[in-house]
Amino acid sequence: MLWFDWTILLVIPGMLFAFYAQWKVGNTFKKFSQVRSVAGRTGHEVAERMLASFGASGVKVEPVRGRLTDHYDPKARAVRLSEGVYESASVAALGVAAHEVGHALQHAHGYAPMQWRWTLLGPANLGSTLALPMAFVGLLLGSGGLWLLNLAIVLFTAAVLFHVVTLPVEFNASRRAYANLQQSGLTTPEEGRQAKQVLDAAALTYVASAAVALLTLLRLILLRNARD
């Protein structure tokens, strides 16, 4: 029962929020995946046009396997679009493609929070992998494991900072996506508003991840203080 104490109640609301966010983005994407854009341009066509039009020439647009696995790879300078986006002409696909182009534009224009996120990526991965197992061992060791709990908290703080910095990066990419869709004339005003609904739903998942991380860090701190 060392790990399943009252402090787990702190994390449950965040977990429920995360489940809701995943459900919301899945349902919203599915809904607007069935709405074909008037112009009939596919996700990769829209991405290529926007990259050329808004100052990120030289960035490749490539397909990637999976569902909602879309991302921008800064090392390869590639916008990678999932199977349901790359060849799709749906409103949902155009919104997702425009969002990933937004990340490419952040890179091209030197958007500072994106740089901070890259800097935190290594420590955040380390913290996410090691912090909770270390905390569990520290609890098993009792007062002799305080140093492990302290180290776990430091490591997990890096993961929390990564999630917090991710929020402005993702929100900014979505704002760029919506504005660029409107300015470029690649979608109608109504299609732009529909694409924004997809982007807003996706944003919830990042808010939920940050909330779960913050609540988990608070839990670790409370568990550590209870051992003093």
C-alpha positions in Angstrom: 0.0 0.0 0.0 3.1 2.3 -0.1 2.1 3.7 -3.5 -1.7 3.6 -3.2 -2.3 6.1 -0.5 -4.6 9.1 -0.3 -2.4 11.2 -2.5 -3.4 9.2 -5.5 -6.7 11.1 -5.2 -4.8 14.2 -6.4 -4.0 12.6 -9.8 -7.4 11.0 -10.5 -9.0 14.3 -11.8 -6.1 14.8 -14.1 -6.4 11.3 -15.5 -10.2 11.7 -16.0 -9.5 15.0 -17.9 -6.8 13.2 -20.0 -9.3 10.4 -20.9 -11.9 13.1 -21.9 -9.4 15.0 -24.0 -8.4 11.9 -25.9 -12.1 11.1 -26.5 -12.8 14.7 -27.6 -10.0 14.8 -30.1 -10.8 11.4 -31.5 -14.5 12.3 -32.0 -13.8 15.7 -33.4 -11.2 14.4 -35.9 -13.6 11.6 -36.9 -16.5 14.1 -37.4 -14.6 16.5 -39.7 -12.7 13.7 -41.4 -16.1 13.1 -43.1 -16.3 16.7 -44.4 -14.5 17.1 -47.7 -13.0 20.5 -48.4 -14.6 22.4 -51.4 -11.2 22.7 -53.2 -10.4 19.0 -52.8 -6.7 19.6 -51.9 -5.1 16.9 -49.8 -3.3 17.4 -46.5 0.2 17.1 -48.2 -0.8 19.6 -50.9 -2.0 22.1 -48.4 1.2 21.6 -46.3 3.5 22.1 -49.3 1.7 25.3 -50.4 1.7 26.8 -47.0 5.4 26.0 -46.4 6.3 27.8 -49.7 3.9 30.7 -49.0 4.9 31.5 -45.4 8.7 31.3 -45.4 9.7 27.7 -44.7 10.9 26.5 -48.1 13.1 23.4 -48.1 11.0 21.6 -45.6 9.8 18.2 -46.8 6.3 16.8 -46.5 6.3 13.0 -45.9 3.8 10.3 -45.0 4.1 8.4 -41.7 2.3 5.3 -40.5 -0.4 5.4 -37.8 -3.4 7.4 -36.8 -2.8 11.0 -35.6 0.9 10.4 -35.6 1.5 13.7 -37.4 4.5 15.7 -36.3 7.3 18.0 -37.4 10.9 16.7 -37.3 13.2 19.6 -36.8 16.4 17.6 -37.4 15.2 16.2 -40.8 13.3 19.5 -41.5 10.2 17.3 -42.4 6.5 17.7 -41.8 5.3 14.1 -41.4 1.6 13.5 -41.9 -0.3 10.3 -40.9 -2.2 8.1 -43.2 -5.5 9.8 -42.5 -4.1 13.2 -43.3 -1.5 12.9 -46.0 -3.9 11.8 -48.8 -7.1 13.1 -47.3 -8.9 16.2 -48.5 -11.1 16.4 -45.4 -11.4 19.6 -43.3 -9.8 17.7 -40.4 -6.8 16.7 -42.5 -6.2 20.3 -43.6 -6.3 21.5 -40.0 -3.8 18.9 -38.8 -1.5 19.6 -41.8 -1.6 23.3 -41.2 -0.8 22.8 -37.5 2.3 20.8 -38.3 3.3 23.5 -40.8 2.9 25.9 -37.9 5.7 24.0 -36.1 7.9 24.2 -39.2 7.3 28.0 -39.3 8.2 28.3 -35.6 11.5 26.6 -36.4 12.2 28.7 -39.5 11.4 32.0 -37.6 13.3 31.0 -34.4 10.3 30.8 -32.1 11.9 30.8 -28.6 9.5 28.4 -26.7 10.2 25.8 -29.3 13.9 26.1 -28.6 13.3 25.8 -24.9 11.3 22.6 -25.5 14.1 21.0 -27.5 16.5 21.8 -24.7 14.2 20.2 -22.2 13.5 17.1 -24.3 16.4 14.9 -23.1 16.0 15.7 -19.3 12.3 15.3 -19.7 12.6 11.8 -21.2 15.0 10.8 -18.5 12.6 12.1 -15.8 9.6 10.5 -17.3 11.4 7.1 -17.5 13.2 7.0 -14.2 11.5 9.3 -11.7 8.5 7.2 -10.7 10.4 3.9 -10.3 13.0 5.7 -8.2 10.3 7.3 -6.1 8.8 3.8 -5.5 12.1 2.4 -4.4 12.7 5.4 -2.2 9.4 4.8 -0.4 10.2 1.1 0.1 13.5 2.1 1.8 11.8 4.5 4.2 13.9 7.2 5.7 17.0 5.8 4.1 15.4 6.4 0.7 14.9 10.1 1.1 17.8 10.9 -1.3 16.1 8.8 -4.0 12.8 10.6 -3.5 14.6 13.9 -3.8 16.4 12.9 -7.0 13.1 11.6 -8.4 11.5 15.0 -7.7 14.3 16.8 -9.5 14.1 14.5 -12.5 10.3 14.7 -12.7 10.4 18.5 -12.5 12.2 18.5 -15.8 9.3 16.5 -17.3 6.8 18.9 -15.9 8.7 21.9 -17.3 8.7 20.2 -20.7 4.9 19.8 -20.6 4.4 23.4 -19.4 6.6 24.8 -22.2 4.8 22.6 -24.7 1.6 24.5 -24.1 2.6 27.8 -25.8 4.4 25.9 -28.6 1.2 24.0 -29.5 -1.2 26.9 -29.0 1.0 29.1 -31.2 1.2 26.5 -33.9 -2.6 26.2 -33.9 -3.1 30.0 -34.1 -0.6 30.1 -37.0 -2.5 27.2 -38.7 -5.9 29.0 -38.4 -4.6 32.3 -39.5 -2.6 30.8 -42.4 -5.6 28.8 -43.6 -7.7 32.0 -43.7 -5.0 34.2 -45.3 -4.0 31.6 -48.0 -7.5 31.1 -49.3 -6.9 27.3 -49.2 -10.1 26.9 -47.3 -13.4 28.7 -47.1 -14.1 30.7 -43.9 -16.5 27.9 -42.8 -13.9 25.2 -43.4 -11.4 27.3 -41.4 -13.7 27.4 -38.4 -14.3 23.7 -38.7 -10.6 23.0 -38.8 -10.2 25.2 -35.7 -12.5 22.9 -33.8 -10.2 20.0 -34.6 -7.2 22.1 -33.4 -9.0 23.2 -30.2 -9.8 19.6 -29.4 -6.2 18.6 -29.9 -5.0 21.4 -27.6 -7.0 19.8 -24.8 -4.7 16.8 -24.8 -1.6 19.0 -24.1 -3.4 20.8 -21.3 -4.4 17.4 -19.8 -0.9 16.1 -20.1 0.5 19.2 -18.3 -2.2 18.8 -15.6 -1.4 15.2 -14.9 2.3 16.0 -14.8 1.8 18.8 -12.3 -0.5 16.8 -10.1 2.0 13.9 -10.1 4.8 16.2 -9.1 2.7 17.5 -6.2 2.0 14.0 -5.1 5.7 13.1 -5.1 6.5 16.2 -3.0 3.8 15.3 -0.5 5.0 11.7 -0.2 8.5 12.9 0.3 7.5 15.4 3.0 5.6 12.7 4.8 8.9 10.8 5.2 10.5 13.7 7.2 
